[in-house]
Amino acid sequence: MKPIQLLVLVSLFAIFFSCNTESIETVLFAVPKYKSLDEIRNNVQIESARSTNSDGKIYVTAKYLFYIAQEEGVHIFDNQNPSNPQNIAFIRIEGLHDIAVKDNYLYADNFRDLLVFDISDINTISLAQTLGNVIDFSPIYPSQAEYYDYENSDWNEGDLLIGFNLEYREKPDYEYDDISIFDGLESSSIGTGGSYAKFQIKNNALYTLDNWKLNIFNISTSTETFFDHNLYLNNWFGNGILETLFIQKQYLFVGATDGMYIVDVQNEFNPQFVSQFTHGLACDPVVVNQNVAYLTIRANNTCWGNEIESQINVIDISNINNPILSSTYLIDEPYGLGYHNNTLYVCNDLNKLNIFDASTNDLQLENTYNINVKDVIPLETHLIAVGNQKIIQFSYQDNFELNIISEINF
């Protein structure tokens, strides 16, 4: 081969190699996941006790502790001896996000359905009723995704969008449109949820909370539960996304991304708007004790918070028609909270459980435990906290101290 020919070949090869070894820019896609409603419903099963790898919430009754494993199922513990809780049963519910219990019946969501379980004999739990397509469901859009896959081919007519997978793919040479998808225990037969509860019960009404509306179910006869009606609360409240429900006496306290709203449910099937306390956009669970409401306001990117600092608000509701801010305590990344006996327990995202003297409306930090928990339920007898794949039960001590009496790890 002549030298000139060899030089040309080497040059062409170099050009080809350099063009094909340029780094390919990849971006993170949100790829929708679909499943048929029939498959979702057929997957509901009563099973023996098992462990879980899913984060979740807690709910308690006089005898039982329920761990609400998100989009997995309900783990049931016999908690009559809090120092030695016994894992006794599991209800597999793929679309589970919250529960409520009254008498011998457990109510749970399954994406778009409401399920009613007979738990009168905890060893032979049975599905008593399914109310189909009575709850709205929108999966949380992953904020870290840069692009949305509009062209996913797994969808079939009648399928439900249940979530998203994240995949790195080659960056397209065009832009997609933006997409937004939002998403003390008394001697009573009704259980107690944490500050992130979206289910509450008042007499014969079960309330469940969607992003913008309150669903009202008649549970006067549990095995004949029926959907009564719903209220689009943004007609009263505005456009904040509804997050949590807390009930005290005749009032529902709704935590939303733009504030706290108070609804009178003295007539449980005819809720009436009472008043509101608003703030900049943030995540906002609320708990109430008598004439005082406590809000933790978490302001970060996932909570749309860029207008205010993360904080605890103490709200005077002695005039229920005119909530007034009494005090503010700045705190990093607060999550769930609970009140018991002049003490406020607040979790935060820095692996801390903060304990405040709440005997006045000016909170005083008295103690901090370095422990990873996201929500609490303060009972008269002891405190229950839930964290990432763990449940911890504490006994109350003097001087704002706690002692661990049991720990469940998943």
Rosetta blueprint (number, residue, H / E / L):
1 M L
2 K L
3 P H
4 I H
5 Q H
6 L H
7 L H
8 V H
9 L H
10 V H
11 S H
12 L H
13 F H
14 A H
15 I H
16 F H
17 F H
18 S H
19 C H
20 N H
21 T L
22 E L
23 S L
24 I L
25 E L
26 T E
27 V E
28 L E
29 F E
30 A E
31 V E
32 P E
33 K E
34 Y E
35 K E
36 S E
37 L H
38 D H
39 E H
40 I H
41 R H
42 N H
43 N L
44 V L
45 Q E
46 I E
47 E E
48 S L
49 A L
50 R L
51 S L
52 T L
53 N L
54 S L
55 D L
56 G E
57 K E
58 I E
59 Y E
60 V E
61 T L
62 A L
63 K L
64 Y E
65 L E
66 F E
67 Y E
68 I E
69 A E
70 Q L
71 E L
72 E L
73 G E
74 V E
75 H E
76 I E
77 F E
78 D E
79 N L
80 Q L
81 N L
82 P L
83 S L
84 N L
85 P L
86 Q E
87 N E
88 I E
89 A E
90 F E
91 I E
92 R E
93 I L
94 E L
95 G L
96 L L
97 H L
98 D L
99 I E
100 A E
101 V E
102 K E
103 D L
104 N L
105 Y E
106 L E
107 Y E
108 A E
109 D E
110 N E
111 F L
112 R L
113 D E
114 L E
115 L E
116 V E
117 F E
118 D E
119 I L
120 S L
121 D L
122 I L
123 N L
124 T L
125 I L
126 S E
127 L E
128 A E
129 Q E
130 T E
131 L E
132 G L
133 N L
134 V L
135 I L
136 D L
137 F L
138 S L
139 P L
140 I L
141 Y L
142 P L
143 S L
144 Q L
145 A L
146 E L
147 Y E
148 Y E
149 D L
150 Y L
151 E L
152 N L
153 S L
154 D L
155 W L
156 N L
157 E L
158 G L
159 D E
160 L E
161 L E
162 I E
163 G E
164 F E
165 N E
166 L E
167 E E
168 Y E
169 R E
170 E E
171 K L
172 P L
173 D L
174 Y L
175 E L
176 Y L
177 D L
178 D L
179 I L
180 S L
181 I L
182 F L
183 D L
184 G L
185 L L
186 E L
187 S L
188 S L
189 S L
190 I E
191 G L
192 T E
193 G E
194 G L
195 S L
196 Y L
197 A L
198 K L
199 F E
200 Q E
201 I E
202 K E
203 N L
204 N L
205 A E
206 L E
207 Y E
208 T E
209 L E
210 D L
211 N L
212 W L
213 K E
214 L E
215 N E
216 I E
217 F E
218 N E
219 I L
220 S L
221 T L
222 S H
223 T H
224 E H
225 T L
226 F E
227 F E
228 D E
229 H E
230 N E
231 L E
232 Y E
233 L L
234 N H
235 N H
236 W H
237 F H
238 G L
239 N L
240 G L
241 I L
242 L E
243 E E
244 T E
245 L E
246 F E
247 I E
248 Q E
249 K L
250 Q L
251 Y E
252 L E
253 F E
254 V E
255 G E
256 A E
257 T L
258 D L
259 G E
260 M E
261 Y E
262 I E
263 V E
264 D E
265 V L
266 Q L
267 N L
268 E L
269 F L
270 N L
271 P L
272 Q E
273 F E
274 V E
275 S E
276 Q E
277 F E
278 T E
279 H L
280 G L
281 L L
282 A L
283 C E
284 D L
285 P L
286 V E
287 V E
288 V E
289 N E
290 Q L
291 N L
292 V E
293 A E
294 Y E
295 L E
296 T E
297 I E
298 R E
299 A L
300 N L
301 N H
302 T H
303 C H
304 W L
305 G L
306 N L
307 E L
308 I L
309 E L
310 S L
311 Q E
312 I E
313 N E
314 V E
315 I E
316 D E
317 I L
318 S L
319 N L
320 I L
321 N L
322 N L
323 P L
324 I E
325 L E
326 S E
327 S E
328 T E
329 Y E
330 L E
331 I L
332 D L
333 E L
334 P E
335 Y E
336 G E
337 L E
338 G E
339 Y E
340 H E
341 N L
342 N L
343 T E
344 L E
345 Y E
346 V E
347 C E
348 N E
349 D L
350 L L
351 N L
352 K E
353 L E
354 N E
355 I E
356 F E
357 D E
358 A L
359 S L
360 T L
361 N L
362 D L
363 L L
364 Q E
365 L E
366 E E
367 N E
368 T E
369 Y E
370 N L
371 I L
372 N L
373 V L
374 K L
375 D E
376 V E
377 I E
378 P E
379 L L
380 E L
381 T L
382 H L
383 L E
384 I E
385 A E
386 V E
387 G E
388 N L
389 Q L
390 K E
391 I E
392 I E
393 Q E
394 F E
395 S E
396 Y E
397 Q E
398 D L
399 N L
400 F L
401 E E
402 L E
403 N E
404 I E
405 I E
406 S E
407 E E
408 I E
409 N E
410 F L
